[in-house]
Amino acid sequence: MQLAIHTLDDAPADSRPLLEGIADDLGLVPNLAATAAASPALLAGFDGLRRAVAVTKLDHRLEVAGDVFATLGSWRTMAEAVVRFAGRT
């Protein structure tokens, strides 16, 4: 199964403002968000979660893992980053 990684140009119209906001905030559109853009409701959920996490104070190790996840957009990468940084202070 191939999933489209949308751009601002080819994303559904209802997803474009959300993708633009994500790009403005992060300086890029992570592949996870670009793929979720196929469903405006899914992208809105992703964006809401992203914004909620952004205002939550996390342990530094989780912040680093979250940065890796946001950049690479992979649950597996997130899990690997959490394991890697869990032992660091």
C-alpha positions, 0 to 999 in steps of 0.5 A, a space after each residue: 500500500 502506497 500512501 501519498 505524501 502531500 504538499 501544500 499544492 496537492 493536499 485536499 483544500 481543507 488540509 492546506 491551512 493546517 499544513 501551512 500552520 505546521 510549516 510556519 511553526 516547524 519550518 517544514 512539513 513532517 512526512 507524517 503530517 503530509 501523509 495525514 493530510 489525505 484526511 483533513 480530520 486526521 491532520 486536525 487531530 495530529 495538529 491538535 496533539 502537536 500543539 498540546 504537546 508543545 505547551 506541555 512541560 516535558 522531561 528533557 529526554 522526552 523533549 529530545 525524543 519528541 523533536 526526533 519524532 516530529 522531524 522524522 515522523 515515525 512511531 518506530 523512530 520515536 520508540 527508538 529515541 525514547 529508549 536511547 535517551 531514557 538513560 541520559 540526564 
